[in-house]
């Protein structure tokens, strides 16, 4: 038997990594915008959800942060596509790789921090020390707040990786149990298959929620620095 963790290995063909192909394929499932206002129901529905998501995401952010609308919306669509397509059989989920998630989280988080230090350095540094802090606690709180600031991108990447990895492993374990019990206890195998079906629905929801949480937290970090 192969290891349960083999599904998280980066795919390759003749020694050529196929990670880039996994990034490109989701874009093929989205209809291309046209010059006309409305071309078909799918494009209209897609545009409606994108507009609603962008408006809700940028609602608490002032005008200076609205320049990030394209980046955050594109990241949301990209993550949802990768997460959901990764639930299909014989597919690979790039977002189960911590290196990819950190590669998305660190540059965007660093951009928000640098933007805050450039536009409002006093307010950005003021987050490291709450108002009214007693004098003896000032050095300790500055260290704690600095550590919590630098741990944000790590928390973003680990949260997305851990949730998707746990879901994929649980689905594989239940599917393996159902296959093994099919010959010995068919009734139990059918019930296990039903549990697997419900878990799959849950994982689709988790795939969308985790992508939304990733982008939402990034927008909150942006809100602090604009």
Secondary structure as GFF3:
##gff-version 3
##sequence-region A 1 226
A	DSSP	three_ten_helix	4	8	.	.	.	ID=ss1
A	DSSP	beta_strand	12	13	.	.	.	ID=ss2
A	DSSP	beta_strand	16	17	.	.	.	ID=ss3
A	DSSP	alpha_helix	19	25	.	.	.	ID=ss4
A	DSSP	three_ten_helix	26	29	.	.	.	ID=ss5
A	DSSP	alpha_helix	41	57	.	.	.	ID=ss6
A	DSSP	three_ten_helix	63	68	.	.	.	ID=ss7
A	DSSP	alpha_helix	69	85	.	.	.	ID=ss8
A	DSSP	three_ten_helix	94	96	.	.	.	ID=ss9
A	DSSP	alpha_helix	98	119	.	.	.	ID=ss10
A	DSSP	alpha_helix	121	126	.	.	.	ID=ss11
A	DSSP	three_ten_helix	135	137	.	.	.	ID=ss12
A	DSSP	alpha_helix	138	150	.	.	.	ID=ss13
A	DSSP	alpha_helix	152	184	.	.	.	ID=ss14
A	DSSP	alpha_helix	186	224	.	.	.	ID=ss15
###
